[in-house]
Amino acid sequence: MTAAGLLLALAAAASSPPAFLAVVDPGHGGEREGASGPGGQKEKQLTLQIARRVAKRLEKAGGRVVMTRTRDEDVPLAQRAAMANARQADLFLSIHLNSMPGRARQGTAGIETYFLSADASDASAKAVAARENADRLAGEERDPEDPVAGILDSLGDAQALAESSRLAYAIHERLVGRVKADDRGVKQAPFYVLAGARMAAVLLEVGFISHPGEAKKLAQPAYQEELAAAVAEGVLDWRKGQQP
Ligand SMILES: [Zn+2]
């Protein structure tokens, strides 16, 4: 390399954004289909589509991305955060779609963003965690560790929890600002999939697959791109606020 070439390379390195490693987790997969929509939409399919777009956006923003699954397969909940821990990822994003039972399906839409706590923020947050945790109860082998103990263990890491909270608010603000969906707030609940993560970890409920109108939007590539762009913007906002 010539001296001029070296200078150019150094300048490029100095101006490029700091690298980060994100683990992006498309909710459900395989026999664990997650929630379903009135038009037959499946959560496991839409989360994979949206997660792929999020991964591309994060890579464009200078990050490296590992996905917990890239096809329709069953990945145990505990294994998902473990992948992020093994790679010492900077952040873990679990992507899901929300769902309401019965008559509430018609009238409930919007975005909720979660980070971990032992107690749910409210009754609806508790119901969301119960639904998302059902994958584990339905078929996963019980690990020797008590899941509640695992959650309490994670909550003992004050820095990871503070970073999770900051990441949740940063992404949520961008999501509701960009796609103009109902803002259902940032909440906390005991999600198994977040329990083992030793870094900033959030679970995004980017819309209600049970709502006829929102389910249709969530399946549209253009809308998925908007969601993905908003998530990436939120991650960058969060990065800017991080202590070096
Ligand atoms: Zn889900």
Residues whose N, C-alpha, C, O or C-beta is under 5 A from the ligand:
A	BS01	ZN	G27 G34 H96 L97 E132
